[in-house]
Amino acid sequence: MSDKLHTLENSLHEIVRGYPFPVHWQVRDLATRQTVGEGEHEVLGAFSTRKVSVLLACLTLVKSGKLSLDDTYIIDDELKDGVQAGIMRHLSSGIELSLRDHLAQMMITSDNICTQVVFRAIGEVTGDALRWVNDYCVQVGMRDSLHREIFPRSAELEWSHSIESMTVTSAHDQALILERLARGSRHQEDAAFLGLTTQLCDTAIKLLSNLLTPMLGASLDWGRFAEKNGRGIRGLSQVGLLLDATDQPVASVAVFAESIPVEYRDGTPGRMRAQEMFVELGKAIESFYLDTNHVDAMKRQVVEPDYWGQEFGDLLYAVEGGRAVHDDMVFTFSGVGKLFFACTLAELESTTPGLFDDRIDIREHHRLNAYTGSLLHLNGSMCVTVDDAMHLMIGSGDGAATMALLEYFTARGIDIVEHGRRYVASLNSTTITGVEERSSGEGFTGTTTAADLLTLLRRVIEDDGRVKQWMSSVFEPDGLANALPGYGPHTVEHWTVSGWGRVKDHHKYQGRTSVLIIDRPRGPVGLAAHAPIGTQDVSVKFGSLGLAAYLRDS
C-alpha cells in the first residue's frame, strides 16, 4: 500500500472510531487498484445495496437483446403485498412504466414494487430470476453475496433477526462490483467482463446518480457520489462511486453500519449519528482524492432530550399542550406549503365530486419545471389520479406531480390560490402569496407561524381524512419524524410533512419547516418547528425534538 493511501486509511479509521457501533467498509482506488478497509469480508444483510447487482444482471439481458429498456410493465395489486419501501405502493394500480423507469425507481427510491417488476422481467426471459442474478454475482467475483429473496418482508422481522434467510453481501463485494462498473464505463473489455457495453455501464452509473437519500455525497463541494443506500431495522449502509468534477470515477466505496442504537445516552438519535458518520466519510474521501481543502462535516451539537427545559438551539417550535418557543414569529412555508395545499384540496372535495379520481398526465414539461422528487428522472408520461399526485407531493415532495396538479386546476378553471386563501382566513398569521413557478413539491408559497401550524394540525387530527392519510405515506421521513424508533412497519405510528432537507441548491434562504402528529396515551398531538437560515445541525435538532416528544409520555 502506498504511503498516500495509508494516510486515507488512517483518516477513515479515526472517523469510524468516533462511533460506538460496528462499521465494515472498503475503499478501492481506481488508479492503483489498491484497497483499504476494515471488516470488509464480513457477510452482512444486503438490504437495498443488493439492487446494484440486480441492476447490472438485468442490463446484461438488455445487452443480449432479451429485454429492452423501452418494454413497458404495469403495476398491479399483487405487487404491493408486504412492500414497505418506495413510493409506488401508495398509488393506484394500473400505472404503466418502461423497464428503464422501473430500474430508475428501484435505484432512486429503492421501490420494491419496481424491484419486483425487474425480477419478473428477468424471470420471464431466464426462467428463474434469483438463479440468474446469483449466477451473475458469482461470475463477476461477488463471492460473499447471495440473493435469497425478491424483497425482504420487513414487517415480519424483529430487531434481533437473523440474516441466514436474507440476501447477504459484504463491503468488499459492493466496492468490487462498483470498481468493475467504473472500469467498464471506460473500456469495452472491462464492460464485456460484466456482460455489458460501455454505454450500458454509463447508463448504470446515471441510474445510481439520482438517489433520493444520499449520504456519502450529501455535503460534497467538488465531486459527487453515484450511490445506493441500504436500510434495515438496526443498520444503515451506503455504497457508491466518487466522481470528480469531470464526472470520471476515481474510487469505489462501501460502508455498512450495524447495530445502531435507537438513542445515545446524551439523548440524540442513533440514526442521526450514523448519517453524520456517512457524511464525514464522504467528505474525507472527497478531500483525499480531489485534493480539496478539507472542511470537517458539521459536528454534532448535543441536544438534551427534555424539550421542556431547552430550546433546541435556533428552532422556533410549538408542541400542542406543551412548550412553545417563538411560536408567533412569522416564517416562510419552506416545507409546509404542501400541507396548506393538501388541506385546501380536501375541503374542495365536498364541492367538486370525483375530484380525486380525475386522471392527469405528468409529462416532460412538468419534470423540466421541478426541482425535487423521483419523477423528474423518468422518461415519457405517467398517468395518475389526483389522489395519486397528492400522495407523490406529500410523500416525496415531488415537484413534477405538483406542477401537473397546478396545470390541472388551471385547466379546470379552479382558482386554487383563492380557495387556499379562504381556507386559511381564520389563521391569524398565515398568508398564501401564490403558487410555485418551479416546484420543490410545495404548491403554495406564503408565510405562517408555529402557532398557526398547530391549529392546522388539530383540524387534520379531528377530520381524520385524506390529509392525515397522505401524511402517513411520507417516503424516508425527514424533519421531526426522522429519528422516531424503528423503520418501515416497525416505526412508531406518525403523520408528518417536512421540507426536503437534502435539497442543497434551491430555496436555502427560506430555512426548513416540519410538522408531526404522534399518538400519546391521551390521544394524538401535533408538533411544528422551523429552522431559520443558518441553523446548524438541523436534522439532529428536528429529530431530537420529535423523539423527545414521542418518549415523554410513551
N, C-alpha and C positions, 0 to 999 in steps of 0.2 A: 504494500500500500504506500502511495506517495505521502510525503510529509504534509502536503496541502490537504489531501483527503482526510488524513488523520486529524487535522485541525477541525474539519467539519464534524467528524465523528465525536470529538470531544465536546464540541458546541452542542450537538444534539443530545448527547448523554447528559449534559448539565441541565438542559431544559427538562428532559424526561424525569430526572431525579427529583425535580421540584414537585412532583405529583405522586400521591401515595398508591395509586392503582397500577397494576401491571400494564406495560406498554411493549408491544412487539413491533419492530419496524425494520425497514431496509431502504436504503437509497442506492441506486445504481447509476454510476457515472457513464453517460453515453459515449464520451470521448475516449475514455481509457478502459471501459468495461470493468472497472474495479467497483467493489461494493463495500458499504459499511452498514452495520445494523446490530440488532440485539434481539435474540429470541425469534429470529426471522423464519425458522423452520417449525415453530410451534404450530400444531394443527388447531385451527380456531373455527368457530361458526362464521360462515361467509356472509350471511345475510345478503344485502344487495350488492356487495362488491362482486358477487358471482356473475352479475349481469355483464361485466366486461367480457368474460369468456363466452357467454351466451350470445352477445352481440357479434363477436368475431366468428363463432361457429355458424351463425345464421348467414353472415356475409359470404362465407365460403360457398354456400348454396346459391347465393346471388351470382358469385363468380362463375359457377358451373352452369348457370342458366336454369337451374331447377326452381329458383324463386326469382321474383322481380320486386324491386323496391316500389314499383307502381301498383303491384297487386293490392286489392282492397279487401278488408276484413271487417265484419260487422260485430259490434259488441252486443252480446245477448245476456239475459238474466243469469244463465248458468255460470258465466264467468265471474259474477260478483260474489259468489258464495265464499265466505270466510276471508275476503280480501280486506286488508287494513291499510294498505299503502297506495298512494296515488290519488288522482282527482276524478277518474272516470267512474268510480264506484258510486258517486252521488248523482250521476247524470242519468238521463233516460236511456233505456235500452234502444238499440237500433241505430246508434251513431256509427258511421262508417268512416274508417281511416285507412290510408295506404300503409303498407308494411313499413315504409320509411317513417311515417308518423307514429306508428306503434313503437318502433325502435326508439324514436326521439322521446316519447313519453316514458318509455322504460328507463331511459338514461336520465332524463331531466327531473322527473318526479318519482322515479322508482315505481311507476304504476304497475301493480301486479295483475290488473286486468290485461293491460297491453303486453305484459310479460307472458301471460298465458296464451295470448294470441300468437306471439312469436314462437312459443313452444309448439302450439297447434300447427302453425305453418311448417315448422321444421319436421314435425311428426308426419304430416301429410305426404311429404316427399321422401322421407327416410324410413318410415315405418316405426321408429322408436326415437323420440326426441331426446330423452335422457341419455340413452346409449350413444347417440350421435355427439352430443355435447361432451360426454365423458371421454369418448374416443378422441375427440379433438384436443381436449386438455392433455391427455397422455402424449399425443403426437407433438405438441408444442412445448413439452417439458414441464408441465404443471403437476409434479408428482405428489404434492401434498393435498391436491384438490380432488373432491368427489362430489358430484351433483346427485343428490338423493331425492329431490322434490322439485315440483314445478314452482311452488312458492311456499314459504314457511307459514303454517297456520298459527299466527301469533296468539290468537285467542285461547289456544289450548296449552300454551307454555306457562310454566311457573318461573319465578325469578331464578330458581336453582336448577333449571332444566339442564339435561344432558345434551351434548351435541352429537351423540352417536347415531341418531336417526336423521340428522340435518345435513344440509350441504356444508362442506368444510373446505378450508383453504389455508394459506399461510401468507405472511407478509412477503416472503421470498417469491412465491408463485405469482402474486399480484404485481410485484415490481418487475418480475421477469417478463410476464406477458406484455406489460406496457413498454418495457425496453424493446422487445421484439416488434411491437406495433410501431414504435418510433422509427426503428431502422427500416421497417417495411415501407414507411411513408417516403423514404429517401431512395431506396434501392430495390429494384424489381426482384433480385434474387432473395432478399430478405422477405419481401412480400409473398413470394411464392412459397417460402417455408411455412408461412401462416395460411397458405391456401387462398391468398388474396392478390390483388393488384395494388400498385402504389396508390391509385385513385381510391380504391376501397379502404385502404389504410387511412388516407386523408379523410374520407367520409366518417370513419370510426372516431378519429380524433375530433372532428367537428361535432359529432354527437355527444362526445364527452365534455364539450366546451361550454355547455349551457346549463349545468347543474343548478337547480333552484336553491340549493342549500350548501354553497361552497364553504369550506373551512380552511383548507391549506392555502387557497388563493383569496381568502376573504379580505386581506389587508395588504396585498402586494402593490407596489408602485411602478415597477419596471417591467415585470413579466406577468405571466398568468399561468394558472394551472388548468389543464383539461383533466377533470377529476370525477370520481364516483364515490358516493358515500355508502356506508352500511350502518344500520341502526338496529340493535337488539334491545331486549329488556334491560340488560345490565352492561351493554357495551356500545361503543361508537367506533367507526373506522372510516378512514379516507384513503383513497389510492389515486394516483394521478401522474401526469407528465408535466414537468415545469417547462414552459415555453418562453423563449427570450423575446425581445422587442420585435424581432422579425418573424415570430411565430415558429421558430425552429426549436424542437425539443432538445433539452440539454441534460435532463436527469429524469429517472422514474422513481417514484416514491410510494411506499405503502406503510400505513401506520394503523395499528389496531390497539385500542384501549379497552381493557377488560375490567369487570367487577367495579364499576364506577359507583361510589357512594351516592345515595339519594341526596344526602345533605352532609356538608362538612360540620365539624364541631363549632366553627365560627358562625354557623347558620347559613352559609352561602350554598347554593345548589351545586351538586356534584357535576351535573352535565355542563353547567356553565364553566366549571374549571377545566373539564375535558375539552370543550370547544376552544377555550383560551389556549390550551396546550397545542392544539392543531394550528391555530393562527400563529403562535410563536414559532413552531417548527417550520411552517411555510415561509415566514419572513426570514428566518435564519438560512434556509436553503436558497432563497432568492438572493440574499446578500452574498453568499458564498459563490454562487455560480454566475451572477450577473454583475459582480464587482460593484455593488452599491454601497453607499454609506449606511451601515446597519442602524436602523432605528428600532428599539425594542417595541414589541407589541404592548398595547396598553396593559399595565399590571393591574391586578385586581385591587379593588377597594373593598375592604371588609365592611359588610353591611349587617348590623346586628338584626336578628330575626324579629325583635319586638318593635313592630312599627308604631306601637302606641307611644314609644319613647324616643323615636328617632325619625328624622325627616327624609331618609333615603336620599341624602345628597341634594342634588339640584331639582329633584322631581316635584311637580305640582300634582297633588293627588287627593282623592277623597274615597273613603270606604263607607258604604252605607251602614249606618248605625255605629260608626267608629270615627277614627281620626280624620281630619281634613287639614291639608296644608295648602294655603293659597288657592282654595277651590273656587274663588271668584275671579281669578286672573284670566284674561281672555287670551286665547292662542288659536293658531290656525288648525284646521281639521287634522292635517298631517297624519292620516291613517284611519280616521273615523268618518270621513266624508261618505264612505260606502255604507256605514251604519245608518246615517240620516237618509241616504238614498234608498236603502232597503226598507226602512220604516215607511217612507213615502209610498213606495210601490205596494207594500202590504195594505196600506189604507186605500189605495186605488182599486184593489180587488173587488170591493163591495159595489163600486160604481162602474166597473169595467169587467163584466162577466167573461170568463175564458181567457183573461189576460195572460195568465202564467202558462197556458197551453199553447199560445201562439208560437209559431216557429220563426226563427231568424237565422240568417246565414252569416257566419263570421268569415270574412274574406280578407284578401291580401291588403286592401287599403286600411282595414281596421288594424291589422298587425303592424303596418307601417307607422301608425299613429299611437302605438303602445310602447310603454317603457318596461312593463312588468308582465309576469305570467309566462306559462309554458307554451301557450298557443302561438305566441309571436315567432316561435321557431318551427312551426308546422308548415306544410305546403298545401295549396288548394283551399277549398272552402270546407266549412264544417257546419252542419245544420243542427241546431239545438233549440230547445224550448226557452221561453223567457225565464222559467224557473231554473233550467239548467244554467243559463247565463248568470243568474244571480248566485248560484252555487259556486261558479267559477270566480265571480267577482269577490264574494265574501271569503271563499275557501282558499284562494291562492292569489288574490289581488290582481286578477287577470285584466290587463289593460285592453286587449283586443276584444274580449267579451263585453267590457264596459263601453267601448266605442260603438260596438254593434247595437247595444241597448239604447244608447243615446240617439243613434240614427233611426232605430225603430220607433221611438217616441216622436221624433220629429216627423217621420213619415205618416204617423197616425194622427198628427195634429194635436198631440198632447204636450202642453207646456209643463214639462216636468219640474222646471225651476219654480214656477208659480205654485204648483202643487206642494213642492217641498217647503216653500216659504209659509204656506198656510199651515203645514204640519208643525213647524217649529214656532209658530206665532206665540204659543203660550210659554215658550222657554225664554226667560228674560234676557239672556246674554248670548244667544245663538243667532247668527246671521248667515244665510246662504247667499253667496255672491254670484254664483253661476255654475257652469259645468266645465269639466276639463276640456281643453282643446287637444292636448295629447295626454294619454291616460297612464296613470300609475295605479289604476284599479280603484279610484276614489269616486268617480261620478261627479259628486258635488264638490265645489270649493266653498270655503267660508271660515267662520270663526266660532268658537264656543268656549265653555268653561267646564271644569271637572264637576261642578255642582249640577250644571245642565245635563251632563252625560249621565250622572246618577239618576236624575229624573227620567231620562230616556230609557235607561236600563230597567227601571221599575215598571215602565209601561210594557217593555218587552217581556218581563217576567210575568206580569199579570195577564197579558194577552196569550202567552204560551202558544204562539202560532208559527207562521212561516219564518219570521225573522230569527226566532230562537232556534228553529231547525237549521237555517243557513249557518248560524253561528256555531253549531255543533259539528260542522263539517270542515273546519279550517285545517288545511294541509300543513304539517310541521309547524304547529302553533308558535308564534313569536311573541314578543311583548310580555304581558303579565302572566301568560299561560306557559311560558317556555321552560319553567322549572318544576311544574307540578309532577308529583311522583308517577313513575311508570311510563309506558309507551304503548301507543295503539290502543287495543282493547283494555289494557291494564292501567291506562291513565285515569286519574280521578275524573269523574264527570264534570264537565265545564262547558261554558259557551263563551266565545271570545271574538274579538276583532282587533287588529293592530295594523300599524303601518308596516310595510315590508322592509324590515330593518337591514336587509342585505343589499339594498339598492344604494350604491355609493355616489352615483353621478347625477341624480335627479332630486330636486327639492330638498336638499340637505338643510337649506336655510330655514325650513319650516319646523325642524325638530321632529319628534316622533310621539305619537299618541296611541294608547291602548286601553281597551276596556275588557272586563272579565266578569262573568257571573259564575259563582260557585255555590254548591249546596252546603248549608250549615244545618246543624240539628234543629234550629228554629226556622229553617226554610232558606230559599236562595237569596243571596245578597249580591250587590254589584260593587265593582271597584272601577275607578277611572284614574288614569295617570298620564301626564305629559312630561316629556323630557325636552327642555328648551335647547336651542342650538348651543353647541359647546359642551353639553353634558357628556361626561366621560363614563365609560363602562355601563352604557345604557342597558344592555341585555341583562347583566348581573343585577342591576338595581330593579329593573322591571321584574325579573324572575324572583328576586328575593322578596319583593313586596307581595307578589301573587302567592308564593309559597307560604309566607308568614300569615297571610290572610286565611289560607286553607288550614294551616296547622293550628291556628289559635283555638278553634272550637272543635277540631276533629278528634 
